Amino acid sequence: MMMSLPCASPDHLLRRLRPLALLGLVLATAVPGRTQAAAAPAVSVLAQVAPLRQGQLAQTVHALGSVTTASSRNLTIVFPRQVQVRRVLVRTGQRVKQGQPLMTVQTAPGADLAYTQAQNAVRYAQADLQRVQQLAAQQLATETQVNAARKTLADAQAQLAATQQQGMGSGVRQTMAPFAGVVTAVQTTPGALLGPGSAALTLAPSAGLQAVVGVTPEVAAALVAGQPARLQPVFDPDKTDTATVLSIAGVVDPQSHLVNVTLALSPQTKGLLPGLAVQAQMDLRHWRGWVVPRQAVLRDASGQAYVFQDDHGKARRVNVKIELDQAEHTGVSGPLNPGLPLVVLGNDELRPGMALRVAK
């Protein structure tokens, strides 16, 4: 059996659909996300700022080298006669005081012959002068003969004095340090025979030590004699002494391929011995201007350096030129506004115009 469904009229359908349309309108109003995108919240970045300041930076170069003695002031102990070394009382590297014994020597056998001859010549000249003077008193010798005898005696006495100055006839003698210093070399041993002019040992004065460090030719061209330097032992960087640039070599050292710079140590320097490895710090140039923390400077894809300033709560980008880097600070120049704080942290997330939330 088939059943027939009643047919609804158009007015009846409109009455049935009107409440559903009103319900959809209410739902659309209550939940806007279902009909349109929600408004994006304002973007802000938490940042730390600091006042913009001016200061001075220095471009510093570091160079390695060692302490040495001024060769022009070193003293080599030599003897003008042949001697035999009896004792050596010092060793290489030893500090000595002025007047301290260094070694004991005696004239070598046979080396006193000239001294003995000079002594004999003086005795003979004295006796001859006395004889001639007696003859002159008896009118048996002339005044010219007396004067000649006097000259012979004077010549003999001068020759004897010369041999005495050479140390002849002195027997065993001690050689003393003429100044306070450091023994840089010992060239003999007990029992050795030293000829006239042979080196026995070398002494460097305590005052006047130097340091020689190596720098590149470009750095050497920027240094000038007389400028200050700072010196630190390589193994004791907490100890710092002052020094002065004494000279800059005009050639490149063939071994190190660097230019040697000689530094004169301060007379008050203590504890720096010849041969000690040191590090020197020398300023090449000084710069004064805007000094900012290194982390405040950023670079874009093209390499342009820039910083951000807090422009009344908005990030303001300012392109700058890096003038000098020193440790944790950078010297920059550019159209910075002295009245606006500098963003020092959180700047890597910033874009021009972004809102800033300043960290307290």
For each residue, the residues with C-beta under 8 A, 3 or more apart:
1:
2:
3:
4:
5:
6:
7:
8: 12 13 16
9: 12 13
10: 13 14
11: 14 15
12: 8 9 15 16
13: 8 9 10 16 17
14: 10 11 17 18
15: 11 12 18
16: 8 12 13 19 20
17: 13 14 20 21
18: 14 15 21 22
19: 16 22 23
20: 16 17 23 24
21: 17 18 24 25
22: 18 19 25 26
23: 19 20 26 27
24: 20 21 27 28
25: 21 22 28 29
26: 22 23 29 30
27: 23 24 30 31 34
28: 24 25 31 32 34 35
29: 25 26 32
30: 26 27
31: 27 28 34 35
32: 28 29 35 36 38
33: 36 37 38
34: 27 28 31
35: 28 31 32
36: 32 33
37: 33
38: 32 33
39:
40:
41:
42: 355
43: 354 355
44: 354 355 356 357
45: 315 346 349 350 354 355 356 357
46: 346 357 359
47: 308 310 315 343 345 346 347 350 356 357 358 359
48: 343 344 345 346 358 359
49: 310 341 342 343 344 356 358
50: 293 341 342 344
51: 341 342
52: 290 292 309 336 337 338 340 341 342
53: 290 291 292
54: 288 289 290 291
55: 288 291 329 331
56: 286 287 288 291
57: 286 287 288 291 324 325 326 329 331
58: 283 284 285 286 287 324 326
59: 283 284 285 286 287 324 326
60: 281 282 283 284 326
61: 215 219 281 282 283 284
62: 279 280 281
63: 213 214 215 219 261 279 280 282
64: 213 214 234 277 278 279 280
65: 211 212 213 214 260 261 277 278 279 280
66: 211 212 275 276 277 278
67: 209 210 211 265 272 273 274 275 276 278
68: 209 210 211 212 274 275
69: 73 74 182 184 204 205 208 209 210 274
70: 73 74 204 205 208 209 210
71: 74
72:
73: 69 70 204 205 208
74: 69 70 71 184 202 203 204
75: 178 179 181 202 203 204 205
76: 199 200 201 202 203
77: 102 103 175 199 200 201 202 203
78: 197 198 199 200
79: 82 83 105 167 194 196 197 198 200
80: 166 167 196 197
81: 107 108 111 166 167 168 196
82: 79 107 108 111 193 194 195 196
83: 79 105 106 107 108 111 167 193 194
84: 105 106 107 108 109 191 192 193 194
85: 88 103 104 105 188 189 190 191 192 193 194 200
86: 103 104 105 106 172 190 191
87: 103 104 190
88: 85 91 102 103 186 188 189 190 201
89: 101 102 103 104
90: 94 96 100 102 103 183 186 201
91: 88 94 183 186
92: 183 184 185 186
93: 182 183 184 273 274 275
94: 90 91 182 183
95: 180 181 182 183 206
96: 90 100 102 177 180 181 182 183 203
97: 100 177 180
98: 177 178 179 180
99: 176 177
100: 90 96 97 176 177
101: 89 104 174 175 176 177
102: 77 88 89 90 96 174 175 176 177 183 201 203
103: 77 85 86 87 88 89 90 174 175 188 200 201
104: 85 86 87 89 101 172 173 174 175
105: 79 83 84 85 86 172 173 175 194 200
106: 83 84 86 171 172 173
107: 81 82 83 84 111 112 167 168 169 170 171
108: 81 82 83 84 111 193
109: 84
110: 113
111: 81 82 83 107 108 114 168
112: 107 115 116 168 169
113: 110 116 117
114: 111 117 118 163 168
115: 112 118 119 160 163 164 168 169
116: 112 113 119 120 169
117: 113 114 120 121
118: 114 115 121 122 156 159 160 162 163
119: 115 116 122 123 160 169
120: 116 117 123 124
121: 117 118 124 125 156 159 160
122: 118 119 125 126 153 156 157 160
123: 119 120 126 127
124: 120 121 127 128 156
125: 121 122 128 129 149 152 153 155 156 157
126: 122 123 129 130 153
127: 123 124 130 131
128: 124 125 131 132 149 152 153
129: 125 126 132 133 146 149 150 152 153
130: 126 127 133 134
131: 127 128 134 135 149
132: 128 129 135 136 141 145 146 148 149
133: 129 130 136 137 141 146 149
134: 130 131 137 138
135: 131 132 138 140 141 145
136: 132 133 139 140 141 142 143 145 146
137: 133 134
138: 134 135
139: 136
140: 135 136
141: 132 133 135 136 145 146
142: 136 145 146
143: 136 146 147
144: 147 148
145: 132 135 136 141 142 148 149
146: 129 132 133 136 141 142 143 149 150
147: 143 144 150 151
148: 132 144 145 151 152
149: 125 128 129 131 132 133 145 146 152 153
150: 129 146 147 153 154
151: 147 148 154 155
152: 125 128 129 148 149 155 156
153: 122 125 126 128 129 149 150 156 157
154: 150 151 157 158
155: 125 151 152 158 159
156: 118 121 122 124 125 152 153 159 160
157: 122 125 153 154 160 161
158: 154 155 161 162
159: 118 121 155 156 162 163
160: 115 118 119 121 122 156 157 163 164
161: 157 158 164 165
162: 118 158 159 165 166
163: 114 115 118 159 160 166 168 169
164: 115 160 161 167 168 169 170
165: 161 162
166: 80 81 162 163
167: 79 80 81 83 107 164 170 173
168: 81 107 111 112 114 115 163 164
169: 107 112 115 116 119 163 164
170: 107 164 167 173
171: 106 107
172: 86 104 105 106
173: 104 105 106 167 170
174: 101 102 103 104
175: 77 101 102 103 104 105 200
176: 99 100 101 102
177: 96 97 98 99 100 101 102 180 181 203
178: 75 98 203
179: 75 98 203 205 206
180: 95 96 97 98 177 205 206 207
181: 75 95 96 177 203 204 205 206
182: 69 93 94 95 96 203 204 206 273 274
183: 90 91 92 93 94 95 96 102 186 201 202 203 204
184: 69 74 92 93 202 203 204 274
185: 92 199 201 202
186: 88 90 91 92 183 200 201
187: 198 199 200 201 202
188: 85 88 103 192 194 198 199 200 201
189: 85 88 192
190: 85 86 87 88
191: 84 85 86
192: 84 85 188 189
193: 82 83 84 85 108
194: 79 82 83 84 85 105 188 198 200
195: 82 198
196: 79 80 81 82
197: 78 79 80
198: 78 79 187 188 194 195
199: 76 77 78 185 187 188 202
200: 76 77 78 79 85 103 105 175 186 187 188 194
201: 76 77 88 90 102 103 183 185 186 187 188
202: 74 75 76 77 183 184 185 187 199
203: 74 75 76 77 96 102 177 178 179 181 182 183 184
204: 69 70 73 74 75 181 182 183 184 208 209 274
205: 69 70 73 75 179 180 181 208
206: 95 179 180 181 182 209
207: 180 267
208: 69 70 73 204 205 264 265
209: 67 68 69 70 204 206 265 269 272 274
210: 67 68 69 70 246 262 263 264 265
211: 65 66 67 68 231 243 262 263 265 272 278 280
212: 65 66 68 260 261 262 263
213: 63 64 65 260 261 263 278 279 280
214: 63 64 65 253 256 258 259 260 261
215: 61 63 219 220 223 258 259 261
216: 219 220 258 259
217: 220 221 252 259
218: 221 222
219: 61 63 215 216 222 223 259 284
220: 215 216 217 223 248 249 259 261
221: 217 218
222: 218 219 284 285
223: 215 219 220 227 245 248 261 282 284
224: 227 245 248
225: 245 246 247 248
226: 244 245
227: 223 224 244 245 282 283
228: 242 243 244 245 282 283
229: 242 243 244 245 263 280 281 282
230: 240 241 242 243 280 281 282
231: 211 240 241 242 243 263 265 269 272 278 279 280 281
232: 236 237 239 240 241 278 279 280 281
233: 236 237 239 271 272 276 277 278 279
234: 64 237 277 278 279
235: 277
236: 232 233 239
237: 232 233 234 279
238:
239: 232 233 236 271
240: 230 231 232
241: 230 231 232 265 266 269 272
242: 228 229 230 231 266 269
243: 211 228 229 230 231 263 264 265 266 269 280
244: 226 227 228 229 263 264 266
245: 223 224 225 226 227 228 229 248 261 262 263 264 282
246: 210 225 262 263 264
247: 225 261 262
248: 220 223 224 225 245 259 261 262
249: 220 253 259 260 261 262
250:
251: 259
252: 217 257 258 259
253: 214 249 256 257 258 259 260
254: 257
255:
256: 214 253 260
257: 252 253 254
258: 214 215 216 252 253
259: 214 215 216 217 219 220 248 249 251 252 253
260: 65 212 213 214 249 253 256
261: 63 65 212 213 214 215 220 223 245 247 248 249 280 282
262: 210 211 212 245 246 247 248 249
263: 210 211 212 213 229 231 243 244 245 246 280
264: 208 210 243 244 245 246
265: 67 208 209 210 211 231 241 243 269 272
266: 241 242 243 244 269
267: 207
268:
269: 209 231 241 242 243 265 266 272
270:
271: 233 239
272: 67 209 211 231 233 241 265 269 276 278
273: 67 93 182 276
274: 67 68 69 93 182 184 204 209
275: 66 67 68 93
276: 66 67 233 272 273
277: 64 65 66 233 234 235
278: 64 65 66 67 211 213 231 232 233 234 272
279: 62 63 64 65 213 231 232 233 234 237
280: 62 63 64 65 211 213 229 230 231 232 243 261 263
281: 60 61 62 229 230 231 232
282: 60 61 63 223 227 228 229 230 245 261
283: 58 59 60 61 227 228 286
284: 58 59 60 61 219 222 223
285: 58 59 222
286: 56 57 58 59 283
287: 56 57 58 59 323 324 331
288: 54 55 56 57
289: 54 323 331 332 333
290: 52 53 54 320 331 332 333 334 336
291: 53 54 55 56 57 329 330 331
292: 52 53 296 297 307 329 330 332 342 344
293: 50 296 328 329 330 344
294: 297 325 328 329 330
295: 344 345 347
296: 292 293 307 330 342 343 344 347
297: 292 294 305 306 307 320 322 330 332
298: 305 306 307 308 347 348
299: 303 304 305 306
300: 303 304 306
301:
302:
303: 299 300
304: 299 300 319
305: 297 298 299 319 320 321 322 332
306: 297 298 299 300 317 318 319 320
307: 292 296 297 298 317 318 320 332 334 336 342 343 347
308: 47 298 315 316 317 318 342 343 347 350
309: 52 315 316 318 336 337 340 341 342 343
310: 47 49 313 314 315 316 340 341 342 343 356 358
311: 314 315 316 337 340
312:
313: 310 355 356
314: 310 311 353 354 355 356
315: 45 47 308 309 310 311 343 350 351 352 353 354 355 356
316: 308 309 310 311 337 340 352
317: 306 307 308 350 352
318: 306 307 308 309 334 335 336 337
319: 304 305 306 334 335
320: 290 297 305 306 307 332 333 334 336
321: 305 332 333 334
322: 297 305 325 330 331 332
323: 287 289 331 332 333
324: 57 58 59 287 330 331
325: 57 294 322 329 330 331
326: 57 58 59 60 329 330 331
327:
328: 293 294
329: 55 57 291 292 293 294 325 326
330: 291 292 293 294 296 297 322 324 325 326
331: 55 57 287 289 290 291 322 323 324 325 326
332: 289 290 292 297 305 307 320 321 322 323 336
333: 289 290 320 321 323
334: 290 307 318 319 320 321
335: 318 319
336: 52 290 307 309 318 320 332 340 342
337: 52 309 311 316 318 340
338: 52
339:
340: 52 309 310 311 316 336 337
341: 49 50 51 52 309 310
342: 49 50 51 52 292 296 307 308 309 310 336
343: 47 48 49 296 307 308 309 310 315 346 347 350 356
344: 48 49 50 292 293 295 296 347
345: 47 48 295 359
346: 45 46 47 48 343 349 350 359
347: 47 295 296 298 307 308 343 344 350
348: 298
349: 45 346
350: 45 47 308 315 317 343 346 347 354 356
351: 315 354
352: 315 316 317
353: 314 315
354: 43 44 45 314 315 350 351
355: 42 43 44 45 313 314 315
356: 44 45 47 49 310 313 314 315 343 350
357: 44 45 46 47
358: 47 48 49 310
359: 46 47 48 345 346
360:
